[in-house]
Amino acid sequence: MAKADDEEILRRASADDRTVVTLDADFHALLALSHARKPSVIRIRIEGLHAEELCDLIYSVIEQCDEDLNTGAVISVQEHRIRVRHLPIS
């Protein structure tokens, strides 16, 4: 999916019941415009993380937000804050 456009990534994640993890704000905007209920998206808004730190962060967010992710949410992760918005975004 590395060369797929954002819409295709969202379609595939929704069909496969997966969560999208991204640094890109476009996914939240696309979900808001489409009023979609899935897939969930985790947007990491912290730059400069090494792979191990990023993995640890993602696992932590999944653990903390598991129920939200399962019901459909967009999650923005900043250094000292996790913001959860449930889908569909109105």
N, C-alpha and C positions, 0 to 999 in steps of 0.2 A: 504493500500500500504506500510505499515511500514516494511514488510518483503520482498517486491518485489525488484528485482535487478534494477540497474540504467536503463538498456535498456527497461525494462517493464514499469518503471515509465515514461520514455520519450514517449513510444508508447501510453500509456493511456492518458497522458496529451495532446498529439497531437490529438488523436481521440476525446477527450472531449473538445478541444479548450481551454485548461487551461495553466497557467503559472506555472512552477516549481520554488519553492523558496528553496534554499539549502545553506549549508555551504561547500558543497563538490565540488571540482574542476573537478571531473570526468565528470559531465554533459556537461561542455563546451567542453572538449576534445571529447566526444562521438558525439556531434553535429558537430564539425569540421571534424571529420573523416568520418561522414556519409553525409556531405554536405546538411543536412536537412534544411528546411525553417521554421520548427516549431517543437516543441513548444518553446516559449520563456522561458528563464531561468534567474532568479535573484539569484546571488550568494552573500551572505552576508559574508564579510571578516572582520568582527568586532567581537571579542570574548568578553564574559562576559556581554552581554546585558541581562537585565531582560525582562520578557515576555512583559510587557507594552511598554518598550523602543523598543523592536524588532517589535512589532505591529505598533507602530508609524512610525518607520523607513520604514517598508514595505509599509505602506500606502503612505508615502511621495515619495518613489521611484515610485510607481505605478502612482501617480498623475503627477510627473515630466516626466515620461517616457511612458506615456499611448500610444502615437502614435507608438513609437518604439516597445513596447510590442505587439501591435495589428498587426504590419507588420512582426514581427519575429526578435528577438534580444536576445543576451546574455548580461547581465548586471552584472558588478562587482561593489559591493558597499564597499568602504573603509571609514574610519572615516571622511575624508575631500574630498572625490572624488567619483564620479559615472562615470564608464566607460561603454560606450555602443558600442557594435559591432553588426552590422546587419547580419542576416542570409541570405544565407548560408555563413559560414566562409570559406574563401579560403586560 
